[in-house]
Every structure is written in C-alpha cells, then in structure tokens.
Amino acid sequence: GRTEVDWEKLRETVRKAVRFLDDVIEVNRYPIPEIERMTRGNRKIGLGVMGFAEMLIRLGLSYDSDDAVDLAERVMRVIAEEALATSAELAEERGVFPNWKGSVHEARNRRVRNATLTAIAPTGTISIIAETSASIEPLFALAYRRTHVLGGQTLYEVNPLFLEYVERYGLKVDEVLEAVLAQGRLRDIAHIPEELKRLFVTALEIPPDRHLQIQAAFQRAVDNSVSKTINMPEEATVEDVARAYWRAWELGLKGITIYRYGSKSAQVLELGLDEEAHHYDHASRCDPEECRV
C-alpha cells in the first residue's frame, strides 16, 4: 500500500517526549549551581526531529520539491502544537516554570511548564545510532568516506535505504555500488531509473535556495533555532555565499551554516572515490532571481 505519515502516532510520540524531557530536568546532574538555577528556572526543552530525508524517500517525495517544503512545515507544526498542549497539561499538574512571571507566556496568558519546547539539533551522532538520516538534512551522499577526527580511521559507508531500493528495483547491486562508490551520487550513472535519481538526490545536487526553504519551513514552527548546513560545491564563489546569507535573512532564519566542499584541509565526510565527483555544475548554485543580494 501507499506509505503515509501516521499523524496520531506522531502526536502520541510528542506527548511522551515532552514529558520525558521535562523529567530529565529533574533527574539531571548540573556542573555548577548557576546552570542548575537557570535550567530549573526556565525549564527549556528542545524537541526536534531526525530522519526527515529518509521519510521523504519512503513517501516518494524528492527533497528538492515544493511538496517536501510543505510537508516540512506541516510536520513541525503538528509537533509544536502537541508539544505546547502537553506543556500546558504539565503546568496544570506540576506548575508553570519558576520564571513564568514576566515572561512572554504570562503576557499571552499562557500557562506552560517549559519556556521553550522545540529545536532542531544536528543529530550527527545519534542519527548513526538510530540508522537514519541526520536532522532535517538531505542525504550527504549515497556512499562516502567517514574519517574519525581523533583516531584517523577511515570508514566507507553506503546508505542502507538506498541498497533496499536498488534491490527493490531489480538492479545489480554490485554494479550500482561500484559506480556509486566512485561518484557518490546517481545523476551521471547510466541505466539508473529516473525515479531513483529523483528520490535519492544528495546535498550538493540541491540548490542552496531549496536548502533554505526547507530550513525556513521548520523554523516557522520552532521556538529555538534550526541546525542546518547549506552545502555548496567546491567552486562556489563569495557572491554565491553572500546571496545565500541574504536569502536566509529574507526568510527570517535565526542562523545559517554554509559549508563549501573541500574548504577545510581535513573534513569528516568525503564523497566517493572519484576526485571529480564533488565538482558539481552551476545548477547547484543559487538562482540569481531567488537568491538575490
């Protein structure tokens, strides 16, 4: 059957997560009294998401699509609404956060247990444990080298969801993997169905403005900030970066991180073995009409 979002399950999960995070404030150990006083006084929590890119693939949506932007906002609004309702329930059960008086919540006559409720964290490590895509990021690559900064160990990783779809489409796994390990992406590989290329679009293939639209869709329903990397190809210019910063400001983002591929002498994630794989064409840059200075 058709894959759909289980909205009621999402709401139920949010309710449990908010209560869990509020409990963590109680049982946590704090390094100094000042941190404990501020944490307990405001009771801020930051419920977020990970696995967004893989959810889109399961739903048959491309990350680089208007439908993905619309779904991003809908998902986050459901999370935010349910989190707020649960925090209000907790306020009735346990009382409002100690610094409630004088806060924006008092001004709105809104009794809640937590000063803030939502945030989008990078989830770089915990997403590996959960075996899903990080945060709201697109897939970095379908196959890549991961270098451990401290130990210097290099691991070659292939996206397991991609392998699942390769088998589902009846393709020869060994042949596809050999090509992907060289390129890191599908766009230039012959005999790959267009549907797979559409679904498994990678970070450097997505225009900066689409990255920003996705981030803005989440930000509109998040009361803290959103961690999101705007990936740019190695040949990106200062003007490309400037356009992206201005566009982020126009969209009302609280923060923006841009990473130009290869700009650091050592980077944690590297694309496939082909040295030319990370030189993407100008389609991955901002449209001057959309990302204007």
Secondary structure, 3 states (H helix, E strand, C coil): CCCCCCHHHHHHHHHHHHHHHHHHHHHCCCCCHHHHHHHHHHCCCCECCCCHHHHHHHHCCCCCCHHHHHHHHHHHHHHHHHHHHHHHHHHHHHCCCCCCCCCHHHHCCCCCCCCCCECECCCCCHHHHHCCCCCCCCECCCEEEEECCCCCCEEEEECHHHHHHHHHCCCCHHHHHHHHHHHCCCCCCCCCCHHHHHHCCEHHHCCHHHHHHHHHHHHCCCCCCECCEEEECCCCCHHHHHHHHHHHHHCCCCCCEEEECCCCCCCCEECCCCCCCCCCCHHHCCCCCCCCC
